[in-house]
């Protein structure tokens, strides 16, 4: 089921998410709802906080990962020393993108929806996406990774974008 996405600057986007502790049918439903919501947005990654649920759950849908992957309680164990530049945005700030640099590989620990523990390494775009989503779980909205000048410029564009949407309604 598609759910409403919080839009910037909703305070729910800056709260630190709590660990997933119940690996039950409700978690599967939440993951399915996140997937439906992300696809409709559209996006390639989403977290439970994006829909106002303060749990550490990430859903990614990337060809490099074989499609949909669910990550409960993801934790970065290590990052590469090599950086990759990529345009980032958020389903909570549609239409806004800006280039960021992040490590191009991460070693990750997470749980699946049944609570089983896993470790994996992500490289390239999937690594960038996971870092972006874990930031969101930690209450760090992606624009905080921008320089002050780029962030201020993007916020002006966002305000103009929102005013444009309001005047069309």
C-alpha positions as CSV (number, residue, x, y, z in Angstrom):
1,X,0.0,0.0,0.0
2,X,1.3,3.4,-0.9
3,X,1.8,5.8,2.0
4,X,2.3,9.5,2.3
5,X,5.9,10.7,2.2
6,X,7.1,13.4,4.6
7,X,8.4,16.4,2.8
8,X,11.3,18.6,3.8
9,X,11.5,20.3,6.3
10,X,9.3,17.9,8.3
11,X,10.9,17.3,11.7
12,X,10.4,13.5,11.3
13,X,13.2,13.6,8.7
14,X,15.7,14.7,11.4
15,X,14.8,12.1,14.1
16,X,17.1,9.2,14.7
17,X,15.3,6.0,13.9
18,X,15.0,3.2,16.5
19,X,16.3,-0.3,15.8
20,X,13.9,-2.9,14.4
21,X,13.2,-5.3,17.2
22,X,10.0,-7.1,16.0
23,X,10.6,-9.3,13.0
24,X,7.0,-10.1,12.4
25,X,4.3,-9.8,9.7
26,X,3.9,-6.1,10.5
27,X,7.6,-5.5,9.5
28,X,6.9,-7.3,6.2
29,X,3.9,-5.1,5.6
30,X,5.9,-2.0,6.4
31,X,8.7,-3.1,3.9
32,X,6.0,-3.8,1.2
33,X,4.4,-0.4,1.8
34,X,7.8,1.3,1.6
35,X,8.5,-0.5,-1.7
36,X,5.1,0.6,-3.1
37,X,5.6,4.1,-1.9
38,X,9.1,4.3,-3.3
39,X,8.1,3.0,-6.7
40,X,5.2,5.5,-7.0
41,X,7.5,8.4,-5.9
42,X,9.5,7.4,-8.0
43,X,12.8,6.5,-6.3
44,X,15.4,3.8,-5.9
45,X,15.7,3.9,-2.1
46,X,13.5,4.7,0.9
47,X,13.5,4.5,4.7
48,X,10.8,4.0,7.2
49,X,11.4,7.6,8.5
50,X,10.4,8.9,5.0
51,X,6.9,7.8,5.8
52,X,7.0,8.9,9.4
53,X,7.9,5.5,11.0
54,X,11.0,5.9,13.1
55,X,12.4,2.4,12.5
56,X,15.8,1.4,11.0
57,X,14.4,-0.1,7.8
58,X,15.7,0.6,4.3
59,X,14.3,-0.7,1.0
60,X,16.4,-0.4,-2.2
61,X,15.4,-1.4,-5.7
62,X,18.5,-1.5,-7.9
63,X,19.4,-3.7,-10.8
64,X,22.9,-4.1,-9.4
65,X,21.4,-5.7,-6.3
66,X,19.1,-7.9,-8.3
67,X,16.0,-5.7,-7.7
68,X,14.4,-5.1,-4.3
69,X,16.4,-5.6,-1.2
70,X,15.3,-5.0,2.4
71,X,17.7,-4.0,5.1
72,X,16.7,-3.9,8.8
73,X,19.2,-2.2,11.2
74,X,21.9,-1.6,8.5
75,X,25.2,-0.6,9.9
76,X,28.3,0.5,8.0
77,X,31.3,-1.5,9.2
78,X,33.9,0.1,6.9
79,X,34.2,2.4,3.9
80,X,36.7,2.6,1.0
81,X,39.2,5.4,0.8
82,X,38.1,6.1,-2.8
83,X,35.3,8.6,-3.3
84,X,32.6,8.6,-6.0
85,X,30.7,11.7,-7.1
86,X,27.1,11.3,-7.8
87,X,23.9,13.3,-8.0
88,X,21.7,12.7,-5.0
89,X,18.1,13.7,-4.2
90,X,15.3,12.5,-1.9
91,X,11.7,11.3,-2.2
92,X,11.1,13.9,0.5
93,X,12.4,16.7,-1.7
94,X,11.2,15.7,-5.2
95,X,12.9,17.4,-8.1
96,X,15.9,18.6,-6.2
97,X,19.3,17.0,-6.9
98,X,22.9,18.0,-6.2
99,X,26.3,16.3,-6.6
100,X,27.8,14.7,-3.5
101,X,31.0,12.7,-2.9
102,X,30.8,9.6,-0.8
103,X,33.0,6.5,-0.4
104,X,32.5,4.2,-3.4
105,X,32.4,1.0,-1.4
106,X,31.0,0.0,2.0
107,X,31.1,-3.1,4.2
108,X,27.6,-3.5,5.7
109,X,26.0,-5.5,8.5
110,X,22.2,-5.8,8.5
111,X,19.3,-8.1,9.2
112,X,16.7,-9.4,6.8
113,X,13.0,-9.3,7.5
114,X,13.2,-12.6,9.4
115,X,15.9,-11.2,11.7
116,X,18.8,-13.2,10.3
117,X,22.1,-11.3,10.3
118,X,24.1,-10.7,7.2
119,X,27.3,-8.9,6.1
120,X,27.9,-7.8,2.5
121,X,29.9,-5.3,0.5
122,X,28.3,-2.8,-1.7
123,X,30.2,-0.9,-4.4
124,X,29.4,2.0,-6.7
125,X,25.9,3.3,-6.9
126,X,24.4,0.8,-4.4
127,X,27.1,1.9,-1.9
128,X,26.2,5.5,-2.4
129,X,22.4,4.7,-2.0
130,X,23.0,2.8,1.2
131,X,25.1,5.6,2.7
132,X,22.4,8.1,1.8
133,X,19.7,6.0,3.4
134,X,21.7,5.2,6.6
135,X,22.2,9.0,6.9
136,X,18.4,9.3,6.8
137,X,18.1,6.7,9.6
138,X,20.5,8.7,11.6
139,X,18.5,11.9,11.2
140,X,20.9,13.4,8.7
141,X,18.9,14.7,5.7
142,X,21.1,14.5,2.6
143,X,21.4,18.3,2.1
144,X,23.4,18.5,5.3
145,X,26.2,16.8,3.3
146,X,26.3,19.8,0.9
147,X,28.6,22.8,1.3
148,X,26.8,25.8,2.9
149,X,26.7,27.6,-0.4
150,X,25.2,24.6,-2.4
151,X,22.7,23.9,0.4
152,X,21.5,27.5,0.5
153,X,21.2,27.6,-3.3
154,X,19.2,24.3,-3.3
155,X,16.9,25.5,-0.5
156,X,16.1,28.6,-2.5
157,X,15.3,26.3,-5.5
158,X,13.1,24.2,-3.2
159,X,11.2,27.1,-1.9
160,X,10.6,28.4,-5.4
161,X,9.5,24.9,-6.5
162,X,7.0,24.6,-3.5
163,X,5.6,28.1,-4.3
164,X,5.1,27.0,-7.9
165,X,3.2,23.9,-6.8
166,X,1.0,25.9,-4.5
167,X,0.1,28.4,-7.1
168,X,-1.0,25.6,-9.5
169,X,-3.3,24.0,-6.9
